[in-house]
């Protein structure tokens, strides 16, 4: 991940719990972790209303700096003879499963059940490793949509009228069903990301197994005054990944999750001399399908 400014986590319980203690062992140093996700995505407007964007299926393998995989594929329950390869996207390896208008369409394309992973790296290799993705009763259990709210100087503030000289507090609606991992590997998480008008990430709350990150216990996040410049456009999202299955495979952490994310455009008050911002910011990742025609190579990966 790119370097980002320090952010103050206002909820003391927001910091990573025991999950970070369980990371890779010394037997491999190639793969940070990998994940399989079914998600929903929404866009929020300045008045707080949500617009549904899509349901999404994808998988990511996060490798350590300089590592190139020798091969990687995912096999789905309904296509046992057709493994899906991962694509090298620089900072990670990615398998794009597509976007859907309903849970029924998502589940028809990728039924819940047992998924098979084959990954080969210089220091670790495994085949036919299985993980489960199925909610209670086998259903797809994506968390309820997220609504984002903002505050400065103790009062609510419009996302289009943020004072760059004041601390910005980002809050989110309740995490439906958020819980600790009974296996002790990775608790349900929260990702908060803020990017500039070119897609460069300025704030990122961190990824699991790579240091501090937010869990479901967090209620808000503070962005320091001066992090955002005057008179500029920004983008952000909040995501809730809810864990379904988690394992450590030959020193490689892995999990499956049902997730939901909400995207919100921001603008700061004041005047800028910067005229380089596009009319519409590029998508923050592959879930933001209302602006995918603007996608850039370095914004195609996930969280």
Residue frames relative to the residue before (quaternion, step in Angstrom):
aa qw qx qy qz dx dy dz
X 1.0000 0.0000 0.0000 0.0000 0.00 0.00 0.00
X 0.5527 -0.6030 0.4602 0.3452 3.58 -1.19 0.58
X 0.5692 -0.5655 0.4601 0.3802 3.57 -1.22 0.51
X 0.0708 -0.7970 0.5997 0.0118 3.56 -1.00 0.84
X 0.6022 -0.5544 0.4115 0.4008 3.61 -1.16 0.43
X 0.5674 -0.5720 0.4596 0.3737 3.55 -1.20 0.50
X 0.1193 -0.7744 0.6175 0.0693 3.56 -1.01 0.85
X 0.3897 -0.7182 0.5295 0.2279 3.57 -1.05 0.77
X 0.2441 -0.7628 0.5841 0.1319 3.56 -0.73 1.05
X 0.3062 -0.8244 0.4502 0.1544 3.54 -0.23 1.32
X 0.6891 0.4189 -0.2943 0.5128 3.58 1.10 -0.51
X 0.4384 -0.7276 0.4533 0.2701 3.58 -0.55 1.11
X 0.6871 0.4757 -0.2885 0.4674 3.56 1.08 -0.66
X 0.4817 0.7040 -0.4220 0.3069 3.58 1.24 -0.02
X 0.6044 0.5968 -0.3702 0.3760 3.56 1.06 -0.61
X 0.6775 -0.5059 0.3644 0.3901 3.50 -1.28 0.52
X 0.3335 -0.7504 0.5438 0.1730 3.52 -0.99 0.94
X 0.8385 -0.1829 0.1386 0.4942 3.51 -0.99 -0.86
X 0.5002 0.6931 -0.4282 0.2934 3.58 1.17 -0.38
X 0.6577 0.5310 -0.3314 0.4190 3.61 0.94 -0.80
X 0.5617 0.6215 -0.3908 0.3814 3.57 1.15 -0.46
X 0.7165 0.3740 -0.2389 0.5382 3.54 1.18 -0.55
X 0.1917 0.7671 -0.5851 0.1803 3.57 -0.23 1.26
X 0.7787 -0.3104 0.2106 0.5029 3.56 -1.21 -0.33
X 0.3603 -0.6819 0.5745 0.2742 3.54 -1.17 0.50
X 0.7084 -0.4913 0.3129 0.3987 3.57 -1.29 0.02
X 0.5172 0.6754 -0.4083 0.3312 3.60 1.25 -0.09
X 0.7955 0.0924 -0.0732 0.5944 3.60 1.20 -0.29
X 0.0860 -0.8011 0.5909 0.0415 3.56 -1.09 0.68
X 0.4698 0.6968 -0.4190 0.3439 3.57 1.18 0.57
X 0.8108 0.2484 -0.0866 0.5229 3.57 0.82 -1.01
X 0.3702 -0.7240 0.5417 0.2129 3.56 -0.85 1.01
X 0.7019 -0.3384 0.2282 0.5837 3.59 0.93 -0.97
X 0.1594 -0.7622 0.6025 0.1753 3.56 -1.29 0.07
X 0.1693 -0.8020 0.5727 0.0120 3.53 -1.20 0.69
X 0.1549 -0.7405 0.6472 0.0934 3.54 -1.27 0.61
X 0.0427 -0.8479 0.5249 -0.0614 3.59 -0.70 1.10
X 0.0877 -0.6792 0.7207 0.1075 3.48 -1.36 0.66
X 0.0270 0.8403 -0.5358 0.0776 3.57 -0.68 1.06
X 0.2538 -0.6927 0.6385 0.2195 3.49 -1.45 0.13
X 0.1460 -0.8002 0.5794 0.0523 3.58 -1.12 0.70
X 0.0773 -0.7987 0.5965 -0.0145 3.54 -1.04 0.93
X 0.2643 -0.7090 0.6234 0.1971 3.55 -1.30 0.47
X 0.1950 -0.7720 0.5960 0.1038 3.57 -0.96 0.89
X 0.2920 -0.7542 0.5583 0.1852 3.60 -0.93 0.86
X 0.7441 -0.4441 0.2705 0.4194 3.55 -1.32 0.14
X 0.6726 0.4830 -0.2997 0.4737 3.61 1.18 -0.47
X 0.5993 -0.5986 0.3455 0.4038 3.60 1.27 -0.04
X 0.5094 0.6445 -0.4278 0.3771 3.60 1.26 0.04
X 0.3195 -0.7538 0.5515 0.1600 3.55 -1.09 0.83
X 0.1295 -0.7490 0.6448 0.0806 3.53 -1.19 0.74
X 0.4162 -0.7068 0.5133 0.2526 3.59 -0.76 1.03
X 0.2286 -0.7785 0.5735 0.1129 3.56 -1.00 0.91
X 0.7652 -0.2865 0.2544 0.5173 3.59 0.66 -1.05
X 0.3134 -0.6094 0.6605 0.3069 3.43 -1.50 -0.05
X 0.1545 -0.8232 0.5463 -0.0115 3.55 -0.95 0.92
X 0.1036 -0.7589 0.6390 0.0711 3.56 -1.17 0.69
X 0.2154 0.7716 -0.5765 0.1610 3.59 -0.83 0.99
X 0.1485 -0.7543 0.6299 0.1104 3.53 -1.36 0.24
X 0.0977 -0.7979 0.5944 0.0232 3.56 -1.10 0.79
X 0.1483 -0.7318 0.6573 0.1024 3.51 -1.24 0.66
X 0.1770 -0.7921 0.5789 0.0786 3.59 -0.60 1.16
X 0.1276 -0.8087 0.5731 0.0354 3.56 -0.54 1.20
X 0.5444 -0.6023 0.4696 0.3469 3.55 -1.24 0.43
X 0.7085 -0.4974 0.2931 0.4060 3.55 -1.21 0.58
X 0.8336 0.2237 -0.1861 0.4695 3.55 -0.95 0.96
X 0.5670 0.6145 -0.3802 0.3955 3.60 1.27 -0.12
X 0.0907 -0.7578 0.6436 0.0576 3.54 -1.07 0.82
X 0.3919 -0.7155 0.5278 0.2365 3.55 -0.81 1.01
X 0.4376 -0.6792 0.5286 0.2605 3.54 -1.22 0.59
X 0.7675 -0.1881 0.1214 0.6007 3.55 1.27 -0.39
X 0.0826 0.7874 -0.6082 0.0564 3.58 -1.18 0.56
X 0.1059 0.7876 -0.6016 0.0807 3.55 -1.01 0.84
X 0.2427 -0.7369 0.6175 0.1290 3.52 -1.34 0.51
X 0.1414 -0.7782 0.6079 0.0691 3.57 -0.94 0.92
X 0.2876 -0.7855 0.5323 0.1298 3.56 -0.75 1.10
X 0.6711 -0.5392 0.3205 0.3952 3.61 -1.16 0.51
X 0.7401 0.4219 -0.2317 0.4697 3.60 1.03 -0.73
X 0.7524 0.2943 -0.1948 0.5562 3.61 1.26 -0.10
X 0.0238 -0.8626 0.5052 0.0148 3.61 0.61 1.10
X 0.7284 0.4085 -0.2409 0.4945 3.59 1.16 -0.46
X 0.7012 0.4260 -0.2563 0.5111 3.60 1.26 0.20
X 0.0852 -0.8195 0.5658 0.0329 3.63 0.32 1.18
X 0.3333 -0.7400 0.5567 0.1774 3.56 -1.06 0.84
X 0.3394 -0.7596 0.5141 0.2086 3.64 -0.67 1.02
X 0.4101 -0.6636 0.5672 0.2642 3.54 -1.32 0.43
X 0.3216 -0.7376 0.5678 0.1735 3.55 -1.17 0.72
X 0.4248 -0.6870 0.5319 0.2542 3.56 -0.99 0.89
X 0.0201 -0.8148 0.5790 -0.0209 3.59 -0.59 1.16
X 0.7060 -0.4906 0.2548 0.4426 3.55 1.08 0.71
X 0.8161 0.1717 -0.0833 0.5455 3.57 0.41 -1.21
X 0.7969 0.0420 -0.0334 0.6018 3.57 1.23 -0.26
X 0.4003 -0.6432 0.5764 0.3063 3.53 -1.39 -0.04
X 0.1349 -0.8431 0.5191 -0.0391 3.52 -0.74 1.17
X 0.1056 -0.7529 0.6461 0.0678 3.54 -1.12 0.80
X 0.1807 -0.7994 0.5696 0.0629 3.58 -0.43 1.26
X 0.1737 -0.8269 0.5314 0.0604 3.54 -0.63 1.18
X 0.6162 -0.5843 0.3389 0.4049 3.58 1.25 -0.08
X 0.4054 -0.6965 0.5535 0.2103 3.51 -1.42 0.27
X 0.1369 -0.8110 0.5688 0.0030 3.55 -1.07 0.83
X 0.4927 -0.6895 0.4650 0.2562 3.54 -1.21 0.62
X 0.7965 0.1389 -0.0685 0.5844 3.60 1.21 -0.31
X 0.6189 -0.5248 0.4279 0.3980 3.54 -1.29 0.37
X 0.6176 0.5608 -0.3469 0.4286 3.58 1.02 -0.77
X 0.6648 0.4839 -0.3044 0.4809 3.59 0.97 -0.83
X 0.6234 0.5420 -0.3269 0.4590 3.58 1.02 -0.83
X 0.7152 0.4552 -0.2576 0.4635 3.57 0.81 -1.01
X 0.6042 0.5446 -0.3631 0.4545 3.60 1.11 -0.55
X 0.6906 0.4646 -0.2744 0.4815 3.57 1.01 -0.82
X 0.7955 0.0809 -0.0018 0.6005 3.59 1.06 -0.83
X 0.1781 -0.8202 0.5344 0.1002 3.60 0.16 1.23
X 0.5397 -0.5827 0.4935 0.3544 3.54 -1.19 0.56
X 0.4106 0.6995 -0.5141 0.2791 3.54 -1.11 0.64
X 0.7402 -0.3896 0.3224 0.4430 3.53 -1.16 -0.75
X 0.1287 -0.7844 0.6059 0.0331 3.56 -0.80 1.11
X 0.2660 -0.7870 0.5471 0.1033 3.56 -1.00 0.91
X 0.1542 -0.8009 0.5772 0.0402 3.56 -0.84 1.06
X 0.0384 -0.7453 0.6655 0.0138 3.53 -1.13 0.85
X 0.1048 0.7992 -0.5773 0.1306 3.58 -0.52 1.19
X 0.0601 -0.7879 0.6128 0.0023 3.54 -0.91 1.00
X 0.0424 0.7716 -0.6301 0.0763 3.56 -0.78 1.13
X 0.7081 -0.4771 0.2905 0.4319 3.62 -1.16 0.33
X 0.8070 0.2832 -0.1472 0.4969 3.61 0.90 -0.85
X 0.7841 0.1728 -0.1190 0.5841 3.61 1.24 -0.05
X 0.0295 0.7926 -0.6068 0.0515 3.53 -1.05 0.78
X 0.1374 0.7877 -0.5956 0.0771 3.56 -0.95 0.83
X 0.1591 -0.7733 0.6110 0.0584 3.52 -1.24 0.67
X 0.8442 0.1883 -0.1517 0.4783 3.52 -1.26 0.58
X 0.3462 0.7058 -0.5329 0.3130 3.57 1.03 0.79
X 0.2027 -0.8261 0.5218 0.0654 3.57 -0.71 1.10
X 0.0192 -0.7565 0.6530 0.0295 3.52 -1.29 0.61
X 0.3988 -0.7339 0.5090 0.2083 3.53 -1.14 0.71
X 0.0041 -0.7508 0.6597 0.0333 3.52 -1.22 0.63
X 0.4213 0.6522 -0.5214 0.3540 3.55 -0.18 1.35
X 0.3521 -0.7409 0.5390 0.1914 3.54 -0.87 1.00
X 0.7664 -0.3139 0.2469 0.5032 3.60 -1.25 -0.21
X 0.8296 0.1279 -0.1324 0.5272 3.55 -0.84 1.02
X 0.6150 -0.5686 0.3379 0.4294 3.56 1.25 0.33
X 0.5084 0.6733 -0.4099 0.3467 3.60 1.27 0.01
X 0.5094 -0.5930 0.5240 0.3380 3.54 -1.35 0.34
X 0.0882 -0.8421 0.5314 -0.0249 3.59 -0.42 1.26
X 0.0398 0.8179 -0.5680 0.0826 3.57 0.48 1.23
X 0.5221 -0.6471 0.4423 0.3363 3.64 -0.88 0.84
X 0.6279 -0.5284 0.4148 0.3929 3.57 -1.28 0.42
X 0.6219 -0.5649 0.3826 0.3843 3.62 -1.10 0.62
X 0.4141 -0.7082 0.5327 0.2077 3.53 -1.21 0.72
X 0.1259 -0.7370 0.6561 0.1023 3.53 -1.14 0.75
X 0.2677 -0.7784 0.5562 0.1145 3.57 -0.81 1.09
X 0.0277 -0.7725 0.6334 0.0369 3.59 -1.10 0.71
X 0.2382 -0.7796 0.5725 0.0873 3.55 -1.19 0.69
X 0.0259 -0.7963 0.6044 0.0026 3.56 -1.12 0.66
X 0.0116 -0.7584 0.6515 0.0157 3.53 -1.29 0.63
X 0.8441 0.0609 -0.0858 0.5257 3.55 -1.02 0.87
X 0.7207 -0.4864 0.2416 0.4308 3.57 0.98 0.88
X 0.7080 0.4017 -0.2626 0.5181 3.60 1.24 0.15
X 0.5873 -0.5637 0.4426 0.3761 3.56 -1.20 0.55
X 0.0939 -0.7921 0.6022 0.0344 3.56 -1.09 0.73
X 0.5121 -0.6323 0.4893 0.3138 3.56 -1.12 0.74
X 0.5229 -0.6332 0.4570 0.3417 3.62 -1.02 0.67
X 0.6911 0.4561 -0.2756 0.4883 3.60 1.24 -0.31
X 0.7364 0.3395 -0.2180 0.5431 3.60 1.26 0.19
X 0.2203 0.7963 -0.5262 0.2011 3.58 0.87 0.98
X 0.3375 -0.7262 0.5662 0.1953 3.57 -0.87 0.98
X 0.3408 -0.7793 0.4817 0.2111 3.64 -0.42 1.13
X 0.6522 0.5242 -0.3121 0.4499 3.58 1.23 -0.32
X 0.6668 0.4478 -0.2941 0.5180 3.57 1.33 0.02
X 0.5688 -0.5533 0.4794 0.3747 3.55 -1.23 0.52
X 0.2191 -0.7672 0.5922 0.1125 3.57 -1.03 0.87
X 0.1559 -0.7771 0.6050 0.0756 3.58 -0.83 1.03
X 0.1661 -0.7796 0.6012 0.0569 3.55 -0.76 1.13
X 0.0289 -0.7920 0.6096 -0.0149 3.57 -0.83 1.04
X 0.1706 -0.7825 0.5936 0.0790 3.54 -1.26 0.42
X 0.6038 -0.5719 0.4227 0.3600 3.52 -1.26 0.49
X 0.7335 -0.4592 0.2800 0.4155 3.56 -1.30 0.37
X 0.4184 -0.6808 0.5531 0.2356 3.52 -1.12 0.83
X 0.2451 -0.8001 0.5281 0.1444 3.59 -0.17 1.24
X 0.8588 0.1099 -0.1023 0.4898 3.55 -0.74 1.08
X 0.3663 0.7478 -0.4925 0.2531 3.62 1.19 0.17
X 0.1067 0.8110 -0.5620 0.1224 3.58 -0.87 0.93
X 0.5803 -0.5562 0.4682 0.3670 3.52 -1.38 0.21
X 0.5168 -0.6287 0.4887 0.3144 3.55 -1.21 0.59
X 0.3849 -0.7374 0.4969 0.2474 3.64 -0.58 1.03
X 0.6457 0.5069 -0.3192 0.4736 3.58 1.23 -0.37
X 0.4392 -0.7400 0.4215 0.2860 3.58 1.31 -0.14
X 0.4994 0.6715 -0.4180 0.3536 3.60 1.20 0.37
X 0.7825 -0.1808 0.1441 0.5782 3.61 0.77 -0.99
X 0.3342 -0.7437 0.5473 0.1889 3.58 -0.69 1.10
X 0.6572 -0.4522 0.4004 0.4509 3.57 -1.29 0.22
X 0.2415 -0.8242 0.5087 0.0600 3.55 -0.85 1.05
X 0.2020 -0.7081 0.6505 0.1864 3.50 -1.45 0.06
X 0.1179 -0.7585 0.6369 0.0717 3.55 -0.98 0.92
X 0.0197 -0.7550 0.6554 0.0096 3.56 -1.01 0.89
X 0.0209 0.8004 -0.5947 0.0723 3.57 -0.73 1.12
X 0.0639 -0.7610 0.6449 0.0300 3.56 -1.05 0.86
X 0.0582 -0.8070 0.5877 -0.0077 3.58 -0.87 1.01
X 0.5016 -0.6324 0.4875 0.3329 3.56 -1.22 0.46
X 0.7464 -0.4418 0.2653 0.4212 3.58 -1.30 0.07
X 0.6711 0.4640 -0.2987 0.4951 3.60 1.27 -0.20
X 0.5994 -0.5863 0.3521 0.4160 3.58 1.28 -0.01
X 0.4690 0.6603 -0.4563 0.3686 3.59 1.26 0.06
X 0.3559 -0.7672 0.4971 0.1940 3.59 -0.67 1.10
X 0.2125 -0.8023 0.5535 0.0694 3.53 -0.74 1.16
X 0.7724 0.1326 -0.0552 0.6186 3.57 1.15 -0.70
X 0.1255 0.7545 -0.6372 0.0942 3.56 -0.96 0.93
X 0.3711 -0.7767 0.4668 0.2028 3.58 -0.64 1.08
X 0.6583 -0.5691 0.2999 0.3910 3.60 1.21 0.19
X 0.3556 -0.7150 0.5696 0.1946 3.52 -1.30 0.53
X 0.5725 -0.5866 0.4311 0.3772 3.60 -1.13 0.52
X 0.8168 0.2647 -0.2199 0.4631 3.53 -1.31 0.54
X 0.6903 0.4253 -0.2839 0.5119 3.60 1.28 0.24
X 0.7586 -0.2776 0.1825 0.5605 3.59 1.24 0.23
X 0.7926 -0.2827 0.2138 0.4961 3.55 -1.23 -0.50
X 0.1200 0.7561 -0.6407 0.0584 3.55 -1.19 0.66
X 0.5609 -0.6091 0.4421 0.3448 3.56 -1.27 0.24
X 0.2033 -0.7385 0.6269 0.1427 3.52 -1.21 0.65
X 0.7482 -0.4009 0.2975 0.4370 3.55 -1.36 0.03
X 0.5786 0.6149 -0.3667 0.3906 3.60 1.20 -0.39
X 0.5838 0.6087 -0.3695 0.3902 3.60 1.17 -0.50
X 0.2294 -0.7844 0.5656 0.1100 3.56 -1.08 0.75
X 0.8107 -0.0084 0.0386 0.5842 3.60 1.13 -0.54
X 0.2193 -0.7529 0.6104 0.1119 3.52 -1.35 0.32
X 0.2347 -0.7728 0.5753 0.1295 3.58 -0.97 0.85
X 0.1665 -0.7531 0.6316 0.0781 3.55 -0.98 0.97
X 0.4695 -0.7278 0.4249 0.2634 3.58 -0.59 1.15
X 0.5846 -0.5529 0.4663 0.3676 3.54 -1.19 0.62
X 0.7714 0.3365 -0.2591 0.4739 3.57 -0.99 0.85
X 0.4954 0.6434 -0.4435 0.3794 3.59 1.23 -0.15
X 0.7401 0.3060 -0.1702 0.5741 3.58 1.08 -0.79
X 0.3840 -0.7298 0.5200 0.2226 3.57 -1.05 0.74
X 0.6150 -0.5804 0.3857 0.3690 3.62 -1.20 0.35
X 0.8645 0.1828 -0.1175 0.4533 3.55 -1.22 0.63
X 0.5784 0.6008 -0.3585 0.4196 3.58 1.14 0.58
X 0.4271 -0.6766 0.5417 0.2576 3.54 -1.31 0.45
X 0.0516 -0.7785 0.6255 0.0047 3.55 -1.13 0.76
X 0.2417 -0.7352 0.6086 0.1752 3.55 -1.34 0.25
X 0.0025 -0.7957 0.6054 0.0210 3.56 -1.19 0.48
X 0.0418 -0.7627 0.6348 0.1165 3.52 -1.34 0.13
X 0.1894 -0.7042 0.6646 0.1627 3.50 -1.40 0.35
X 0.0587 -0.8057 0.5894 -0.0058 3.58 -0.88 0.97
X 0.1726 -0.7454 0.6358 0.1018 3.55 -1.15 0.77
X 0.0479 -0.7726 0.6324 0.0298 3.64 -0.47 1.13
X 0.1452 -0.7943 0.5878 0.0495 3.58 -0.63 1.16
X 0.4104 -0.7595 0.4552 0.2179 3.56 -0.57 1.21
X 0.1925 -0.7575 0.6130 0.1156 3.55 -1.17 0.72
X 0.7870 -0.0316 0.0669 0.6124 3.57 0.82 -1.03
X 0.0050 0.7913 -0.6112 0.0134 3.58 -1.07 0.69
X 0.0227 0.7906 -0.6090 0.0591 3.54 -1.08 0.81
X 0.2402 -0.6743 0.6572 0.2359 3.51 -1.42 0.14
X 0.0749 -0.8157 0.5734 -0.0165 3.57 -0.47 1.25
X 0.8177 -0.1790 0.0699 0.5427 3.58 -0.40 1.25
X 0.7540 -0.3919 0.1977 0.4886 3.56 0.93 0.92
X 0.6274 0.5189 -0.3377 0.4723 3.60 1.27 0.00
X 0.3168 -0.7384 0.5578 0.2079 3.64 -0.64 1.03
X 0.0219 0.7892 -0.6123 0.0429 3.55 -1.08 0.77
X 0.0653 0.7942 -0.6035 0.0265 3.56 -1.13 0.61
X 0.2585 -0.7025 0.6325 0.1988 3.51 -1.35 0.38
X 0.0200 -0.8261 0.5629 -0.0186 3.56 -1.07 0.63
X 0.2820 -0.6408 0.6713 0.2433 3.46 -1.48 0.28
X 0.0287 -0.8310 0.5532 -0.0503 3.58 -0.77 1.03
X 0.0881 -0.7465 0.6493 0.1156 3.51 -1.37 0.26
X 0.0805 -0.7928 0.6038 0.0197 3.56 -1.13 0.73
X 0.1360 -0.7593 0.6312 0.0806 3.54 -1.22 0.66
X 0.2286 -0.7748 0.5828 0.0881 3.55 -0.92 1.06
X 0.0269 -0.7998 0.5990 -0.0290 3.57 -1.03 0.84
X 0.3094 -0.7327 0.5784 0.1814 3.59 -0.95 0.92
X 0.1686 -0.7895 0.5880 0.0502 3.56 -1.04 0.90
X 0.0155 -0.7681 0.6380 0.0521 3.56 -1.28 0.37
X 0.3096 -0.7547 0.5544 0.1653 3.53 -1.04 0.85
X 0.5080 -0.6199 0.5039 0.3222 3.53 -1.27 0.48
X 0.6071 0.5620 -0.4184 0.3750 3.55 -1.32 0.24
X 0.4737 -0.6589 0.5221 0.2624 3.52 -1.39 -0.05
X 0.0952 -0.7882 0.6065 0.0426 3.53 -1.04 0.83
X 0.3882 -0.6925 0.5537 0.2515 3.55 -1.25 0.47
X 0.4976 0.6552 -0.4199 0.3831 3.57 1.33 -0.07
X 0.0668 -0.8169 0.5729 0.0021 3.59 -0.60 1.14
X 0.4866 0.7175 -0.3946 0.3044 3.58 1.27 0.20
X 0.5152 0.6649 -0.4250 0.3345 3.61 1.20 -0.27
X 0.4299 -0.6782 0.5236 0.2847 3.61 -0.96 0.78
X 0.6619 -0.5041 0.3655 0.4174 3.58 -1.25 0.31
X 0.7743 0.1068 -0.0488 0.6218 3.56 1.11 -0.76
X 0.4583 -0.6928 0.4818 0.2790 3.58 -0.82 0.95
X 0.5456 -0.6042 0.4524 0.3640 3.61 -1.12 0.54
X 0.6194 -0.5404 0.3927 0.4124 3.62 -1.17 0.36
X 0.4946 -0.6737 0.4662 0.2901 3.53 -1.07 0.77
X 0.7656 -0.1146 0.0698 0.6292 3.57 1.21 -0.52
X 0.7364 -0.4583 0.2800 0.4114 3.58 -1.28 -0.01
X 0.5663 0.5915 -0.3992 0.4124 3.61 1.21 0.00
X 0.6582 0.5303 -0.3058 0.4382 3.59 1.17 -0.54
X 0.0277 -0.8858 0.4631 -0.0141 3.54 0.61 1.21
X 0.5539 0.6049 -0.4175 0.3911 3.62 1.16 -0.09
X 0.7818 0.2128 -0.1624 0.5632 3.60 1.26 -0.02
X 0.2382 0.8173 -0.4954 0.1726 3.57 1.13 0.64
X 0.5820 0.5863 -0.3857 0.4108 3.61 1.15 -0.42
X 0.6718 0.4755 -0.2895 0.4886 3.58 1.29 -0.23
X 0.3701 0.7862 -0.4523 0.2007 3.57 1.29 0.00
X 0.2182 -0.7535 0.6121 0.0995 3.54 -1.15 0.80
X 0.6727 -0.5383 0.3174 0.3961 3.61 -1.10 0.62
X 0.7560 0.4015 -0.2321 0.4619 3.60 0.91 -0.83
X 0.6593 0.4693 -0.3361 0.4818 3.60 1.23 0.25
X 0.5059 0.6936 -0.4037 0.3163 3.59 1.23 0.11
X 0.6011 0.5613 -0.3774 0.4256 3.59 1.16 -0.30
X 0.6342 -0.5700 0.3813 0.3570 3.53 -1.32 0.15
X 0.8653 -0.1519 0.0817 0.4706 3.54 -1.10 -0.80
